[in-house]
Amino acid sequence: MRRERMGGEDETARAVLGTAGLFGGTVILLLAAVHSLHGLPFAMPRSWYVNHPLWVLMGTAFLVIGGGLLRSRQTSEERPRPWRPSRPGVRFRRVIVYSRVNCHLCEEAKELLGEYGRYLPIVEEIDIDEDPVLRERFTTSVPVVEIDGKIRFRGRISERLLRRLIEGTPPLA
């Protein structure tokens, strides 16, 4: 648990530093461009005039480093991380997804459950619009995922919680 929290803080710090680098580099390069074309309407520190190429280099470096920090953050999120529970095997006796036609969240839920199919029984799908009682019960909260008779998810499946459910339930004999 502590490791997950640190990872989140690390990603946040990376995002803040990347954004600051992009912003700082952009400001420096804009000032350099305005200075070269028209002159600045205000005075800059003496080092700006003495080491002008160094400031341009520094602005470019900030842009490159900031962009790199943000880019590596995006690619690490896009990369799927393989996950396996500590014990292999199917958990649970029955998984039902209550859904409806043309529901993008329902499609996402079925896709996610399919990714964990080796740890789950065959997922049953029930269209709530075919049963007036189910339609009234779940009308605004589909998809609803019921696992072994208990409703575990409404609206959107939390992959983290799904993994915890799988990990915390022993495989069937």
Secondary structure as GFF3:
##gff-version 3
##sequence-region A 1 173
A	DSSP	alpha_helix	2	37	.	.	.	ID=ss1
A	DSSP	alpha_helix	46	50	.	.	.	ID=ss2
A	DSSP	alpha_helix	52	78	.	.	.	ID=ss3
A	DSSP	beta_strand	95	99	.	.	.	ID=ss4
A	DSSP	alpha_helix	104	115	.	.	.	ID=ss5
A	DSSP	three_ten_helix	117	119	.	.	.	ID=ss6
A	DSSP	beta_strand	123	127	.	.	.	ID=ss7
A	DSSP	three_ten_helix	128	130	.	.	.	ID=ss8
A	DSSP	alpha_helix	132	138	.	.	.	ID=ss9
A	DSSP	beta_strand	144	147	.	.	.	ID=ss10
A	DSSP	beta_strand	150	154	.	.	.	ID=ss11
A	DSSP	alpha_helix	159	168	.	.	.	ID=ss12
###
